[in-house]
Amino acid sequence: MEKYGISQKDIISGVQCPYCKEFAMIRKIRNWFCPSCSTFDKQAHIKAVEDYFLLIKPSITSKEFREFVHISSKDIANRLLVSMKLPYKGENRGRIYYPSKDFFE
């Protein structure tokens, strides 16, 4: 980002629909729902976390995740991050998640 003069606010955040490619997915009852094409996807947030690691920084907190994927629930954010089985350091509020060695494959 520094090399090309791009700031973090220039990055489109949110969860991108894997079908229609719109950045409009919202969390509905344990699924991501795309209002543009009316599809559901359980794993759409994984691509958003991958983008975050590649574009923003190589670690993410629950708060950063919530802000990036546009969800307000701490419980849902933590559940999604834990379900990805990412390595982490710290406990509770100080937990920071990192990509696993095979995360980008």
C-alpha positions in Angstrom: 0.0 0.0 0.0 2.9 2.4 0.8 4.5 1.6 -2.5 1.5 2.7 -4.5 0.3 5.5 -2.2 -2.9 3.7 -1.2 -4.4 4.3 2.2 -6.5 1.8 4.2 -9.7 3.9 3.6 -9.2 3.4 -0.1 -9.6 -0.4 0.3 -13.2 -1.7 -0.2 -14.1 -3.5 2.9 -16.9 -6.0 3.5 -17.6 -9.6 2.4 -17.6 -10.1 -1.3 -20.2 -12.4 -2.8 -18.4 -15.4 -4.4 -21.2 -15.6 -7.1 -21.9 -12.0 -8.3 -18.7 -10.4 -6.8 -20.6 -7.6 -5.1 -19.3 -6.3 -1.7 -22.7 -6.4 -0.2 -23.0 -9.6 1.9 -24.6 -9.4 5.3 -24.7 -11.9 8.1 -28.0 -13.7 8.5 -28.6 -16.7 10.7 -25.2 -18.4 10.5 -24.8 -17.6 6.8 -23.6 -14.7 4.6 -26.5 -13.4 2.4 -26.0 -11.4 -0.7 -28.9 -9.0 -1.3 -27.8 -8.5 -4.9 -28.2 -12.1 -6.1 -30.0 -13.6 -3.1 -27.4 -16.3 -2.5 -26.1 -17.7 0.8 -22.6 -18.8 1.7 -21.2 -20.1 5.0 -17.6 -19.4 4.2 -17.6 -16.1 2.4 -15.7 -14.3 5.3 -12.6 -16.4 4.7 -11.8 -14.5 1.5 -12.3 -11.2 3.3 -9.7 -12.3 6.0 -7.3 -13.4 3.3 -7.7 -10.0 1.6 -7.1 -8.3 5.0 -3.9 -10.2 5.6 -2.6 -9.5 2.1 -3.6 -5.8 1.8 -3.8 -4.4 5.3 -1.4 -6.3 7.6 -0.5 -9.9 8.5 -2.5 -10.1 11.7 -6.1 -9.3 12.7 -7.9 -8.7 16.0 -11.6 -9.4 16.6 -12.3 -5.7 16.5 -10.5 -5.2 13.2 -12.4 -8.2 11.8 -15.7 -6.8 12.8 -14.9 -3.4 11.3 -13.6 -5.0 8.0 -16.5 -7.4 7.4 -19.2 -5.0 8.8 -20.6 -7.0 11.6 -21.3 -5.6 15.1 -21.5 -8.8 17.2 -18.4 -9.7 19.1 -19.6 -13.2 19.7 -20.2 -13.9 16.0 -16.8 -12.4 15.1 -15.0 -14.5 17.6 -16.9 -17.6 16.5 -16.0 -17.0 12.9 -12.3 -16.4 13.7 -12.1 -19.5 15.9 -13.8 -21.6 13.3 -11.1 -20.7 10.8 -8.5 -22.4 13.1 -6.0 -19.5 12.7 -2.9 -19.5 14.9 -3.1 -16.8 17.6 -1.3 -15.1 20.4 -2.8 -13.7 23.5 -6.0 -14.4 25.4 -9.5 -12.8 25.5 -9.4 -9.1 24.5 -5.7 -9.2 23.6 -6.0 -12.1 21.1 -4.3 -11.5 17.7 -4.9 -13.9 14.8 -2.3 -14.8 12.1 -2.5 -16.7 8.9 -1.5 -20.3 9.1 1.3 -21.5 6.8 -1.1 -23.0 4.3 -3.8 -20.3 4.6 -3.2 -18.8 1.1 -3.2 -22.2 -0.7 
